[in-house]
Amino acid sequence: MTASAHASHILVKAKSEALNIAENVDKLKDFEKYARKKSICPSAQSGGDLGTFGKGQMVREFESAVWSTPLKMVSAPVKTQFGYHLIWVHEREE
């Protein structure tokens, strides 16, 4: 079985906006609310939920954050070619 993770994210254009959102997120409910309101990714409609994905399916910077962020906490902003992501990791299977 390959490693997989279940994560949600919020994608915004500016690091300052990502930091601002991160300061206001304490629990998953908050994260989902901000994802619906602020995320520029189509996953915003589902509260940022990306479902479960295997290792190697996401861009490198995003992926390394998914594997290093503590579970059930908002990540620091992660910069990719798409913008800045805040990531919430629900679970991981090593």
mmCIF file as gemmi writes it, N, C-alpha and C atoms, coordinates in Angstrom:
data_model
loop_
_atom_site.group_PDB
_atom_site.id
_atom_site.type_symbol
_atom_site.label_atom_id
_atom_site.label_alt_id
_atom_site.label_comp_id
_atom_site.label_asym_id
_atom_site.label_entity_id
_atom_site.label_seq_id
_atom_site.pdbx_PDB_ins_code
_atom_site.Cartn_x
_atom_site.Cartn_y
_atom_site.Cartn_z
_atom_site.occupancy
_atom_site.B_iso_or_equiv
_atom_site.pdbx_formal_charge
_atom_site.auth_seq_id
_atom_site.auth_asym_id
_atom_site.pdbx_PDB_model_num
ATOM 1 N N . MET Axp A 1 ? 0.849 -1.204 0 1 0 ? 1 A 1
ATOM 2 C CA . MET Axp A 1 ? 0 0 0 1 0 ? 1 A 1
ATOM 3 C C . MET Axp A 1 ? 0.882 1.25 0 1 0 ? 1 A 1
ATOM 4 N N . THR Axp A 2 ? 0.623 2.145 -0.923 1 0 ? 2 A 1
ATOM 5 C CA . THR Axp A 2 ? 1.416 3.371 -0.957 1 0 ? 2 A 1
ATOM 6 C C . THR Axp A 2 ? 0.904 4.35 0.094 1 0 ? 2 A 1
ATOM 7 N N . ALA Axp A 3 ? 1.775 5.25 0.48 1 0 ? 3 A 1
ATOM 8 C CA . ALA Axp A 3 ? 1.413 6.266 1.462 1 0 ? 3 A 1
ATOM 9 C C . ALA Axp A 3 ? 0.331 7.168 0.884 1 0 ? 3 A 1
ATOM 10 N N . SER Axp A 4 ? -0.615 7.552 1.725 1 0 ? 4 A 1
ATOM 11 C CA . SER Axp A 4 ? -1.662 8.464 1.28 1 0 ? 4 A 1
ATOM 12 C C . SER Axp A 4 ? -2.031 9.419 2.405 1 0 ? 4 A 1
ATOM 13 N N . ALA Axp A 5 ? -2.7 10.489 2.035 1 0 ? 5 A 1
ATOM 14 C CA . ALA Axp A 5 ? -3.126 11.492 3.017 1 0 ? 5 A 1
ATOM 15 C C . ALA Axp A 5 ? -4.485 12.026 2.611 1 0 ? 5 A 1
ATOM 16 N N . HIS Axp A 6 ? -5.22 12.503 3.612 1 0 ? 6 A 1
ATOM 17 C CA . HIS Axp A 6 ? -6.493 13.186 3.372 1 0 ? 6 A 1
ATOM 18 C C . HIS Axp A 6 ? -6.306 14.601 3.892 1 0 ? 6 A 1
ATOM 19 N N . ALA Axp A 7 ? -6.457 15.584 3.006 1 0 ? 7 A 1
ATOM 20 C CA . ALA Axp A 7 ? -6.214 16.969 3.4 1 0 ? 7 A 1
ATOM 21 C C . ALA Axp A 7 ? -7.204 17.924 2.754 1 0 ? 7 A 1
ATOM 22 N N . SER Axp A 8 ? -7.317 19.082 3.369 1 0 ? 8 A 1
ATOM 23 C CA . SER Axp A 8 ? -8.087 20.192 2.818 1 0 ? 8 A 1
ATOM 24 C C . SER Axp A 8 ? -7.125 21.363 2.664 1 0 ? 8 A 1
ATOM 25 N N . HIS Axp A 9 ? -7.472 22.307 1.8 1 0 ? 9 A 1
ATOM 26 C CA . HIS Axp A 9 ? -6.61 23.482 1.697 1 0 ? 9 A 1
ATOM 27 C C . HIS Axp A 9 ? -7.425 24.719 1.355 1 0 ? 9 A 1
ATOM 28 N N . ILE Axp A 10 ? -6.787 25.855 1.614 1 0 ? 10 A 1
ATOM 29 C CA . ILE Axp A 10 ? -7.313 27.16 1.227 1 0 ? 10 A 1
ATOM 30 C C . ILE Axp A 10 ? -6.233 27.757 0.343 1 0 ? 10 A 1
ATOM 31 N N . LEU Axp A 11 ? -6.608 28.187 -0.852 1 0 ? 11 A 1
ATOM 32 C CA . LEU Axp A 11 ? -5.649 28.772 -1.793 1 0 ? 11 A 1
ATOM 33 C C . LEU Axp A 11 ? -5.969 30.245 -1.985 1 0 ? 11 A 1
ATOM 34 N N . VAL Axp A 12 ? -4.964 31.092 -1.715 1 0 ? 12 A 1
ATOM 35 C CA . VAL Axp A 12 ? -5.119 32.536 -1.908 1 0 ? 12 A 1
ATOM 36 C C . VAL Axp A 12 ? -3.899 33.065 -2.674 1 0 ? 12 A 1
ATOM 37 N N . LYS Axp A 13 ? -4.005 34.289 -3.175 1 0 ? 13 A 1
ATOM 38 C CA . LYS Axp A 13 ? -2.921 34.874 -3.984 1 0 ? 13 A 1
ATOM 39 C C . LYS Axp A 13 ? -1.781 35.436 -3.14 1 0 ? 13 A 1
ATOM 40 N N . ALA Axp A 14 ? -2.098 36.003 -1.972 1 0 ? 14 A 1
ATOM 41 C CA . ALA Axp A 14 ? -1.083 36.733 -1.2 1 0 ? 14 A 1
ATOM 42 C C . ALA Axp A 14 ? -0.738 36.037 0.11 1 0 ? 14 A 1
ATOM 43 N N . LYS Axp A 15 ? 0.548 36.061 0.439 1 0 ? 15 A 1
ATOM 44 C CA . LYS Axp A 15 ? 1.007 35.47 1.702 1 0 ? 15 A 1
ATOM 45 C C . LYS Axp A 15 ? 0.351 36.172 2.896 1 0 ? 15 A 1
ATOM 46 N N . SER Axp A 16 ? 0.216 37.502 2.803 1 0 ? 16 A 1
ATOM 47 C CA . SER Axp A 16 ? -0.388 38.261 3.908 1 0 ? 16 A 1
ATOM 48 C C . SER Axp A 16 ? -1.816 37.778 4.177 1 0 ? 16 A 1
ATOM 49 N N . GLU Axp A 17 ? -2.552 37.486 3.115 1 0 ? 17 A 1
ATOM 50 C CA . GLU Axp A 17 ? -3.92 36.99 3.28 1 0 ? 17 A 1
ATOM 51 C C . GLU Axp A 17 ? -3.918 35.606 3.931 1 0 ? 17 A 1
ATOM 52 N N . ALA Axp A 18 ? -2.986 34.748 3.494 1 0 ? 18 A 1
ATOM 53 C CA . ALA Axp A 18 ? -2.883 33.412 4.08 1 0 ? 18 A 1
ATOM 54 C C . ALA Axp A 18 ? -2.563 33.504 5.565 1 0 ? 18 A 1
ATOM 55 N N . LEU Axp A 19 ? -1.618 34.367 5.93 1 0 ? 19 A 1
ATOM 56 C CA . LEU Axp A 19 ? -1.247 34.53 7.347 1 0 ? 19 A 1
ATOM 57 C C . LEU Axp A 19 ? -2.43 35.037 8.162 1 0 ? 19 A 1
ATOM 58 N N . ASN Axp A 20 ? -3.163 35.979 7.588 1 0 ? 20 A 1
ATOM 59 C CA . ASN Axp A 20 ? -4.326 36.552 8.251 1 0 ? 20 A 1
ATOM 60 C C . ASN Axp A 20 ? -5.381 35.476 8.524 1 0 ? 20 A 1
ATOM 61 N N . ILE Axp A 21 ? -5.646 34.636 7.54 1 0 ? 21 A 1
ATOM 62 C CA . ILE Axp A 21 ? -6.621 33.551 7.706 1 0 ? 21 A 1
ATOM 63 C C . ILE Axp A 21 ? -6.12 32.563 8.763 1 0 ? 21 A 1
ATOM 64 N N . ALA Axp A 22 ? -4.844 32.175 8.67 1 0 ? 22 A 1
ATOM 65 C CA . ALA Axp A 22 ? -4.282 31.188 9.598 1 0 ? 22 A 1
ATOM 66 C C . ALA Axp A 22 ? -4.442 31.629 11.052 1 0 ? 22 A 1
ATOM 67 N N . GLU Axp A 23 ? -4.304 32.928 11.294 1 0 ? 23 A 1
ATOM 68 C CA . GLU Axp A 23 ? -4.445 33.453 12.66 1 0 ? 23 A 1
ATOM 69 C C . GLU Axp A 23 ? -5.85 33.253 13.211 1 0 ? 23 A 1
ATOM 70 N N . ASN Axp A 24 ? -6.827 33.124 12.335 1 0 ? 24 A 1
ATOM 71 C CA . ASN Axp A 24 ? -8.224 33.032 12.754 1 0 ? 24 A 1
ATOM 72 C C . ASN Axp A 24 ? -8.772 31.604 12.729 1 0 ? 24 A 1
ATOM 73 N N . VAL Axp A 25 ? -7.918 30.643 12.449 1 0 ? 25 A 1
ATOM 74 C CA . VAL Axp A 25 ? -8.37 29.253 12.352 1 0 ? 25 A 1
ATOM 75 C C . VAL Axp A 25 ? -7.882 28.458 13.551 1 0 ? 25 A 1
ATOM 76 N N . ASP Axp A 26 ? -8.834 27.988 14.361 1 0 ? 26 A 1
ATOM 77 C CA . ASP Axp A 26 ? -8.485 27.152 15.508 1 0 ? 26 A 1
ATOM 78 C C . ASP Axp A 26 ? -8.968 25.724 15.316 1 0 ? 26 A 1
ATOM 79 N N . LYS Axp A 27 ? -10.025 25.575 14.548 1 0 ? 27 A 1
ATOM 80 C CA . LYS Axp A 27 ? -10.6 24.236 14.38 1 0 ? 27 A 1
ATOM 81 C C . LYS Axp A 27 ? -11.056 24.047 12.941 1 0 ? 27 A 1
ATOM 82 N N . LEU Axp A 28 ? -11.381 22.819 12.602 1 0 ? 28 A 1
ATOM 83 C CA . LEU Axp A 28 ? -11.752 22.485 11.235 1 0 ? 28 A 1
ATOM 84 C C . LEU Axp A 28 ? -12.93 23.317 10.734 1 0 ? 28 A 1
ATOM 85 N N . LYS Axp A 29 ? -13.913 23.565 11.589 1 0 ? 29 A 1
ATOM 86 C CA . LYS Axp A 29 ? -15.079 24.361 11.2 1 0 ? 29 A 1
ATOM 87 C C . LYS Axp A 29 ? -14.656 25.74 10.684 1 0 ? 29 A 1
ATOM 88 N N . ASP Axp A 30 ? -13.711 26.374 11.389 1 0 ? 30 A 1
ATOM 89 C CA . ASP Axp A 30 ? -13.201 27.677 10.965 1 0 ? 30 A 1
ATOM 90 C C . ASP Axp A 30 ? -12.525 27.54 9.605 1 0 ? 30 A 1
ATOM 91 N N . PHE Axp A 31 ? -11.702 26.501 9.479 1 0 ? 31 A 1
ATOM 92 C CA . PHE Axp A 31 ? -10.959 26.282 8.239 1 0 ? 31 A 1
ATOM 93 C C . PHE Axp A 31 ? -11.912 26.154 7.062 1 0 ? 31 A 1
ATOM 94 N N . GLU Axp A 32 ? -12.951 25.345 7.226 1 0 ? 32 A 1
ATOM 95 C CA . GLU Axp A 32 ? -13.923 25.132 6.146 1 0 ? 32 A 1
ATOM 96 C C . GLU Axp A 32 ? -14.668 26.413 5.789 1 0 ? 32 A 1
ATOM 97 N N . LYS Axp A 33 ? -14.981 27.206 6.816 1 0 ? 33 A 1
ATOM 98 C CA . LYS Axp A 33 ? -15.679 28.469 6.58 1 0 ? 33 A 1
ATOM 99 C C . LYS Axp A 33 ? -14.812 29.409 5.741 1 0 ? 33 A 1
ATOM 100 N N . TYR Axp A 34 ? -13.542 29.535 6.104 1 0 ? 34 A 1
ATOM 101 C CA . TYR Axp A 34 ? -12.639 30.396 5.33 1 0 ? 34 A 1
ATOM 102 C C . TYR Axp A 34 ? -12.396 29.836 3.933 1 0 ? 34 A 1
ATOM 103 N N . ALA Axp A 35 ? -12.322 28.525 3.817 1 0 ? 35 A 1
ATOM 104 C CA . ALA Axp A 35 ? -12.123 27.921 2.498 1 0 ? 35 A 1
ATOM 105 C C . ALA Axp A 35 ? -13.274 28.308 1.571 1 0 ? 35 A 1
ATOM 106 N N . ARG Axp A 36 ? -14.506 28.203 2.079 1 0 ? 36 A 1
ATOM 107 C CA . ARG Axp A 36 ? -15.674 28.542 1.254 1 0 ? 36 A 1
ATOM 108 C C . ARG Axp A 36 ? -15.672 30.009 0.853 1 0 ? 36 A 1
ATOM 109 N N . LYS Axp A 37 ? -15.241 30.883 1.773 1 0 ? 37 A 1
ATOM 110 C CA . LYS Axp A 37 ? -15.291 32.319 1.538 1 0 ? 37 A 1
ATOM 111 C C . LYS Axp A 37 ? -14.122 32.85 0.728 1 0 ? 37 A 1
ATOM 112 N N . LYS Axp A 38 ? -12.918 32.333 0.975 1 0 ? 38 A 1
ATOM 113 C CA . LYS Axp A 38 ? -11.703 32.98 0.469 1 0 ? 38 A 1
ATOM 114 C C . LYS Axp A 38 ? -10.923 32.186 -0.565 1 0 ? 38 A 1
ATOM 115 N N . SER Axp A 39 ? -11.039 30.853 -0.563 1 0 ? 39 A 1
ATOM 116 C CA . SER Axp A 39 ? -10.183 30.063 -1.437 1 0 ? 39 A 1
ATOM 117 C C . SER Axp A 39 ? -10.521 30.277 -2.905 1 0 ? 39 A 1
ATOM 118 N N . ILE Axp A 40 ? -9.483 30.365 -3.743 1 0 ? 40 A 1
ATOM 119 C CA . ILE Axp A 40 ? -9.691 30.542 -5.178 1 0 ? 40 A 1
ATOM 120 C C . ILE Axp A 40 ? -9.618 29.201 -5.912 1 0 ? 40 A 1
ATOM 121 N N . CYS Axp A 41 ? -9.563 28.102 -5.169 1 0 ? 41 A 1
ATOM 122 C CA . CYS Axp A 41 ? -9.55 26.762 -5.757 1 0 ? 41 A 1
ATOM 123 C C . CYS Axp A 41 ? -10.994 26.254 -5.866 1 0 ? 41 A 1
ATOM 124 N N . PRO Axp A 42 ? -11.313 25.473 -6.901 1 0 ? 42 A 1
ATOM 125 C CA . PRO Axp A 42 ? -12.664 24.901 -6.995 1 0 ? 42 A 1
ATOM 126 C C . PRO Axp A 42 ? -13.064 24.076 -5.763 1 0 ? 42 A 1
ATOM 127 N N . SER Axp A 43 ? -12.073 23.562 -5.015 1 0 ? 43 A 1
ATOM 128 C CA . SER Axp A 43 ? -12.377 22.786 -3.802 1 0 ? 43 A 1
ATOM 129 C C . SER Axp A 43 ? -13.032 23.654 -2.723 1 0 ? 43 A 1
ATOM 130 N N . ALA Axp A 44 ? -13.065 24.963 -2.926 1 0 ? 44 A 1
ATOM 131 C CA . ALA Axp A 44 ? -13.696 25.865 -1.95 1 0 ? 44 A 1
ATOM 132 C C . ALA Axp A 44 ? -15.135 25.443 -1.663 1 0 ? 44 A 1
ATOM 133 N N . GLN Axp A 45 ? -15.833 24.983 -2.704 1 0 ? 45 A 1
ATOM 134 C CA . GLN Axp A 45 ? -17.235 24.587 -2.546 1 0 ? 45 A 1
ATOM 135 C C . GLN Axp A 45 ? -17.407 23.481 -1.509 1 0 ? 45 A 1
ATOM 136 N N . SER Axp A 46 ? -16.389 22.617 -1.385 1 0 ? 46 A 1
ATOM 137 C CA . SER Axp A 46 ? -16.482 21.532 -0.4 1 0 ? 46 A 1
ATOM 138 C C . SER Axp A 46 ? -15.663 21.854 0.845 1 0 ? 46 A 1
ATOM 139 N N . GLY Axp A 47 ? -15.514 23.144 1.153 1 0 ? 47 A 1
ATOM 140 C CA . GLY Axp A 47 ? -14.772 23.54 2.348 1 0 ? 47 A 1
ATOM 141 C C . GLY Axp A 47 ? -13.282 23.275 2.21 1 0 ? 47 A 1
ATOM 142 N N . GLY Axp A 48 ? -12.811 23.199 0.972 1 0 ? 48 A 1
ATOM 143 C CA . GLY Axp A 48 ? -11.388 22.996 0.725 1 0 ? 48 A 1
ATOM 144 C C . GLY Axp A 48 ? -10.962 21.541 0.69 1 0 ? 48 A 1
ATOM 145 N N . ASP Axp A 49 ? -11.903 20.627 0.872 1 0 ? 49 A 1
ATOM 146 C CA . ASP Axp A 49 ? -11.557 19.204 0.959 1 0 ? 49 A 1
ATOM 147 C C . ASP Axp A 49 ? -11.023 18.671 -0.368 1 0 ? 49 A 1
ATOM 148 N N . LEU Axp A 50 ? -9.823 18.105 -0.324 1 0 ? 50 A 1
ATOM 149 C CA . LEU Axp A 50 ? -9.204 17.526 -1.515 1 0 ? 50 A 1
ATOM 150 C C . LEU Axp A 50 ? -9.368 16.011 -1.545 1 0 ? 50 A 1
ATOM 151 N N . GLY Axp A 51 ? -9.97 15.453 -0.507 1 0 ? 51 A 1
ATOM 152 C CA . GLY Axp A 51 ? -10.124 14.004 -0.445 1 0 ? 51 A 1
ATOM 153 C C . GLY Axp A 51 ? -8.794 13.338 -0.126 1 0 ? 51 A 1
ATOM 154 N N . THR Axp A 52 ? -8.704 12.061 -0.429 1 0 ? 52 A 1
ATOM 155 C CA . THR Axp A 52 ? -7.498 11.289 -0.155 1 0 ? 52 A 1
ATOM 156 C C . THR Axp A 52 ? -6.675 11.187 -1.431 1 0 ? 52 A 1
ATOM 157 N N . PHE Axp A 53 ? -5.371 11.367 -1.298 1 0 ? 53 A 1
ATOM 158 C CA . PHE Axp A 53 ? -4.478 11.29 -2.457 1 0 ? 53 A 1
ATOM 159 C C . PHE Axp A 53 ? -3.192 10.592 -2.051 1 0 ? 53 A 1
ATOM 160 N N . GLY Axp A 54 ? -2.565 9.977 -3.028 1 0 ? 54 A 1
ATOM 161 C CA . GLY Axp A 54 ? -1.324 9.253 -2.777 1 0 ? 54 A 1
ATOM 162 C C . GLY Axp A 54 ? -0.118 10.156 -2.841 1 0 ? 54 A 1
ATOM 163 N N . LYS Axp A 55 ? 0.986 9.685 -2.302 1 0 ? 55 A 1
ATOM 164 C CA . LYS Axp A 55 ? 2.242 10.423 -2.383 1 0 ? 55 A 1
ATOM 165 C C . LYS Axp A 55 ? 2.607 10.588 -3.849 1 0 ? 55 A 1
ATOM 166 N N . GLY Axp A 56 ? 3.035 11.773 -4.223 1 0 ? 56 A 1
ATOM 167 C CA . GLY Axp A 56 ? 3.443 12.017 -5.596 1 0 ? 56 A 1
ATOM 168 C C . GLY Axp A 56 ? 2.345 12.594 -6.478 1 0 ? 56 A 1
ATOM 169 N N . GLN Axp A 57 ? 1.145 12.778 -5.941 1 0 ? 57 A 1
ATOM 170 C CA . GLN Axp A 57 ? 0.044 13.304 -6.756 1 0 ? 57 A 1
ATOM 171 C C . GLN Axp A 57 ? -0.083 14.82 -6.701 1 0 ? 57 A 1
ATOM 172 N N . MET Axp A 58 ? 0.561 15.441 -5.732 1 0 ? 58 A 1
ATOM 173 C CA . MET Axp A 58 ? 0.452 16.895 -5.578 1 0 ? 58 A 1
ATOM 174 C C . MET Axp A 58 ? 1.791 17.552 -5.904 1 0 ? 58 A 1
ATOM 175 N N . VAL Axp A 59 ? 1.781 18.866 -6.144 1 0 ? 59 A 1
ATOM 176 C CA . VAL Axp A 59 ? 3.043 19.56 -6.412 1 0 ? 59 A 1
ATOM 177 C C . VAL Axp A 59 ? 3.952 19.432 -5.191 1 0 ? 59 A 1
ATOM 178 N N . ARG Axp A 60 ? 5.255 19.439 -5.446 1 0 ? 60 A 1
ATOM 179 C CA . ARG Axp A 60 ? 6.261 19.113 -4.431 1 0 ? 60 A 1
ATOM 180 C C . ARG Axp A 60 ? 6.137 19.91 -3.13 1 0 ? 60 A 1
ATOM 181 N N . GLU Axp A 61 ? 5.994 21.233 -3.227 1 0 ? 61 A 1
ATOM 182 C CA . GLU Axp A 61 ? 5.948 22.059 -2.017 1 0 ? 61 A 1
ATOM 183 C C . GLU Axp A 61 ? 4.718 21.712 -1.181 1 0 ? 61 A 1
ATOM 184 N N . PHE Axp A 62 ? 3.606 21.506 -1.876 1 0 ? 62 A 1
ATOM 185 C CA . PHE Axp A 62 ? 2.353 21.166 -1.205 1 0 ? 62 A 1
ATOM 186 C C . PHE Axp A 62 ? 2.503 19.821 -0.505 1 0 ? 62 A 1
ATOM 187 N N . GLU Axp A 63 ? 3.045 18.878 -1.259 1 0 ? 63 A 1
ATOM 188 C CA . GLU Axp A 63 ? 3.231 17.538 -0.74 1 0 ? 63 A 1
ATOM 189 C C . GLU Axp A 63 ? 4.117 17.501 0.498 1 0 ? 63 A 1
ATOM 190 N N . SER Axp A 64 ? 5.254 18.201 0.461 1 0 ? 64 A 1
ATOM 191 C CA . SER Axp A 64 ? 6.134 18.127 1.63 1 0 ? 64 A 1
ATOM 192 C C . SER Axp A 64 ? 5.451 18.73 2.857 1 0 ? 64 A 1
ATOM 193 N N . ALA Axp A 65 ? 4.614 19.754 2.661 1 0 ? 65 A 1
ATOM 194 C CA . ALA Axp A 65 ? 3.867 20.326 3.79 1 0 ? 65 A 1
ATOM 195 C C . ALA Axp A 65 ? 2.847 19.33 4.335 1 0 ? 65 A 1
ATOM 196 N N . VAL Axp A 66 ? 2.193 18.59 3.432 1 0 ? 66 A 1
ATOM 197 C CA . VAL Axp A 66 ? 1.195 17.596 3.87 1 0 ? 66 A 1
ATOM 198 C C . VAL Axp A 66 ? 1.843 16.545 4.775 1 0 ? 66 A 1
ATOM 199 N N . TRP Axp A 67 ? 3.076 16.173 4.448 1 0 ? 67 A 1
ATOM 200 C CA . TRP Axp A 67 ? 3.74 15.118 5.229 1 0 ? 67 A 1
ATOM 201 C C . TRP Axp A 67 ? 4.451 15.646 6.466 1 0 ? 67 A 1
ATOM 202 N N . SER Axp A 68 ? 4.582 16.972 6.603 1 0 ? 68 A 1
ATOM 203 C CA . SER Axp A 68 ? 5.285 17.5 7.78 1 0 ? 68 A 1
ATOM 204 C C . SER Axp A 68 ? 4.392 18.273 8.741 1 0 ? 68 A 1
ATOM 205 N N . THR Axp A 69 ? 3.203 18.678 8.305 1 0 ? 69 A 1
ATOM 206 C CA . THR Axp A 69 ? 2.294 19.445 9.167 1 0 ? 69 A 1
ATOM 207 C C . THR Axp A 69 ? 1.648 18.515 10.189 1 0 ? 69 A 1
ATOM 208 N N . PRO Axp A 70 ? 1.604 18.936 11.463 1 0 ? 70 A 1
ATOM 209 C CA . PRO Axp A 70 ? 0.896 18.102 12.462 1 0 ? 70 A 1
ATOM 210 C C . PRO Axp A 70 ? -0.562 17.903 12.052 1 0 ? 70 A 1
ATOM 211 N N . LEU Axp A 71 ? -1.099 16.745 12.355 1 0 ? 71 A 1
ATOM 212 C CA . LEU Axp A 71 ? -2.491 16.447 12.011 1 0 ? 71 A 1
ATOM 213 C C . LEU Axp A 71 ? -3.443 17.411 12.703 1 0 ? 71 A 1
ATOM 214 N N . LYS Axp A 72 ? -4.543 17.705 12.007 1 0 ? 72 A 1
ATOM 215 C CA . LYS Axp A 72 ? -5.64 18.517 12.548 1 0 ? 72 A 1
ATOM 216 C C . LYS Axp A 72 ? -5.185 19.884 13.066 1 0 ? 72 A 1
ATOM 217 N N . MET Axp A 73 ? -4.261 20.489 12.324 1 0 ? 73 A 1
ATOM 218 C CA . MET Axp A 73 ? -3.81 21.859 12.61 1 0 ? 73 A 1
ATOM 219 C C . MET Axp A 73 ? -3.603 22.551 11.271 1 0 ? 73 A 1
ATOM 220 N N . VAL Axp A 74 ? -3.724 23.872 11.277 1 0 ? 74 A 1
ATOM 221 C CA . VAL Axp A 74 ? -3.497 24.603 10.022 1 0 ? 74 A 1
ATOM 222 C C . VAL Axp A 74 ? -1.987 24.76 9.814 1 0 ? 74 A 1
ATOM 223 N N . SER Axp A 75 ? -1.549 24.571 8.577 1 0 ? 75 A 1
ATOM 224 C CA . SER Axp A 75 ? -0.125 24.708 8.247 1 0 ? 75 A 1
ATOM 225 C C . SER Axp A 75 ? 0.257 26.181 8.153 1 0 ? 75 A 1
ATOM 226 N N . ALA Axp A 76 ? 1.551 26.427 8.12 1 0 ? 76 A 1
ATOM 227 C CA . ALA Axp A 76 ? 2.047 27.747 7.73 1 0 ? 76 A 1
ATOM 228 C C . ALA Axp A 76 ? 1.751 27.898 6.232 1 0 ? 76 A 1
ATOM 229 N N . PRO Axp A 77 ? 1.703 29.12 5.713 1 0 ? 77 A 1
ATOM 230 C CA . PRO Axp A 77 ? 1.461 29.283 4.282 1 0 ? 77 A 1
ATOM 231 C C . PRO Axp A 77 ? 2.517 28.555 3.441 1 0 ? 77 A 1
ATOM 232 N N . VAL Axp A 78 ? 2.061 27.863 2.416 1 0 ? 78 A 1
ATOM 233 C CA . VAL Axp A 78 ? 2.947 27.108 1.526 1 0 ? 78 A 1
ATOM 234 C C . VAL Axp A 78 ? 2.836 27.722 0.133 1 0 ? 78 A 1
ATOM 235 N N . LYS Axp A 79 ? 3.972 28.179 -0.397 1 0 ? 79 A 1
ATOM 236 C CA . LYS Axp A 79 ? 3.956 28.823 -1.714 1 0 ? 79 A 1
ATOM 237 C C . LYS Axp A 79 ? 4.161 27.782 -2.813 1 0 ? 79 A 1
ATOM 238 N N . THR Axp A 80 ? 3.265 27.798 -3.811 1 0 ? 80 A 1
ATOM 239 C CA . THR Axp A 80 ? 3.439 26.974 -5.014 1 0 ? 80 A 1
ATOM 240 C C . THR Axp A 80 ? 3.198 27.879 -6.218 1 0 ? 80 A 1
ATOM 241 N N . GLN Axp A 81 ? 3.249 27.299 -7.412 1 0 ? 81 A 1
ATOM 242 C CA . GLN Axp A 81 ? 3 28.13 -8.599 1 0 ? 81 A 1
ATOM 243 C C . GLN Axp A 81 ? 1.558 28.623 -8.658 1 0 ? 81 A 1
ATOM 244 N N . PHE Axp A 82 ? 0.676 28.069 -7.831 1 0 ? 82 A 1
ATOM 245 C CA . PHE Axp A 82 ? -0.742 28.463 -7.838 1 0 ? 82 A 1
ATOM 246 C C . PHE Axp A 82 ? -1.04 29.623 -6.898 1 0 ? 82 A 1
ATOM 247 N N . GLY Axp A 83 ? -0.173 29.838 -5.906 1 0 ? 83 A 1
ATOM 248 C CA . GLY Axp A 83 ? -0.408 30.865 -4.897 1 0 ? 83 A 1
ATOM 249 C C . GLY Axp A 83 ? 0.041 30.356 -3.547 1 0 ? 83 A 1
ATOM 250 N N . TYR Axp A 84 ? -0.656 30.783 -2.503 1 0 ? 84 A 1
ATOM 251 C CA . TYR Axp A 84 ? -0.314 30.37 -1.148 1 0 ? 84 A 1
ATOM 252 C C . TYR Axp A 84 ? -1.407 29.458 -0.602 1 0 ? 84 A 1
ATOM 253 N N . HIS Axp A 85 ? -0.992 28.326 -0.096 1 0 ? 85 A 1
ATOM 254 C CA . HIS Axp A 85 ? -1.931 27.355 0.454 1 0 ? 85 A 1
ATOM 255 C C . HIS Axp A 85 ? -1.836 27.325 1.967 1 0 ? 85 A 1
ATOM 256 N N . LEU Axp A 86 ? -2.981 27.18 2.606 1 0 ? 86 A 1
ATOM 257 C CA . LEU Axp A 86 ? -3.031 26.763 4.006 1 0 ? 86 A 1
ATOM 258 C C . LEU Axp A 86 ? -3.577 25.344 3.938 1 0 ? 86 A 1
ATOM 259 N N . ILE Axp A 87 ? -2.943 24.442 4.655 1 0 ? 87 A 1
ATOM 260 C CA . ILE Axp A 87 ? -3.306 23.036 4.54 1 0 ? 87 A 1
ATOM 261 C C . ILE Axp A 87 ? -3.753 22.507 5.901 1 0 ? 87 A 1
ATOM 262 N N . TRP Axp A 88 ? -4.805 21.716 5.878 1 0 ? 88 A 1
ATOM 263 C CA . TRP Axp A 88 ? -5.309 21.035 7.073 1 0 ? 88 A 1
ATOM 264 C C . TRP Axp A 88 ? -5.251 19.548 6.744 1 0 ? 88 A 1
ATOM 265 N N . VAL Axp A 89 ? -4.416 18.811 7.481 1 0 ? 89 A 1
ATOM 266 C CA . VAL Axp A 89 ? -4.271 17.378 7.229 1 0 ? 89 A 1
ATOM 267 C C . VAL Axp A 89 ? -5.187 16.61 8.178 1 0 ? 89 A 1
ATOM 268 N N . HIS Axp A 90 ? -6.141 15.887 7.609 1 0 ? 90 A 1
ATOM 269 C CA . HIS Axp A 90 ? -7.089 15.117 8.422 1 0 ? 90 A 1
ATOM 270 C C . HIS Axp A 90 ? -6.446 13.835 8.911 1 0 ? 90 A 1
ATOM 271 N N . GLU Axp A 91 ? -5.784 13.11 7.999 1 0 ? 91 A 1
ATOM 272 C CA . GLU Axp A 91 ? -5.115 11.865 8.374 1 0 ? 91 A 1
ATOM 273 C C . GLU Axp A 91 ? -4.085 11.486 7.334 1 0 ? 91 A 1
ATOM 274 N N . ARG Axp A 92 ? -3.148 10.629 7.761 1 0 ? 92 A 1
ATOM 275 C CA . ARG Axp A 92 ? -2.081 10.148 6.889 1 0 ? 92 A 1
ATOM 276 C C . ARG Axp A 92 ? -1.899 8.653 7.117 1 0 ? 92 A 1
ATOM 277 N N . GLU Axp A 93 ? -1.636 7.948 6.023 1 0 ? 93 A 1
ATOM 278 C CA . GLU Axp A 93 ? -1.271 6.527 6.101 1 0 ? 93 A 1
ATOM 279 C C . GLU Axp A 93 ? 0.144 6.434 5.563 1 0 ? 93 A 1
ATOM 280 N N . GLU Axp A 94 ? 1.078 6.07 6.416 1 0 ? 94 A 1
ATOM 281 C CA . GLU Axp A 94 ? 2.48 5.977 5.952 1 0 ? 94 A 1
ATOM 282 C C . GLU Axp A 94 ? 2.675 4.732 5.128 1 0 ? 94 A 1
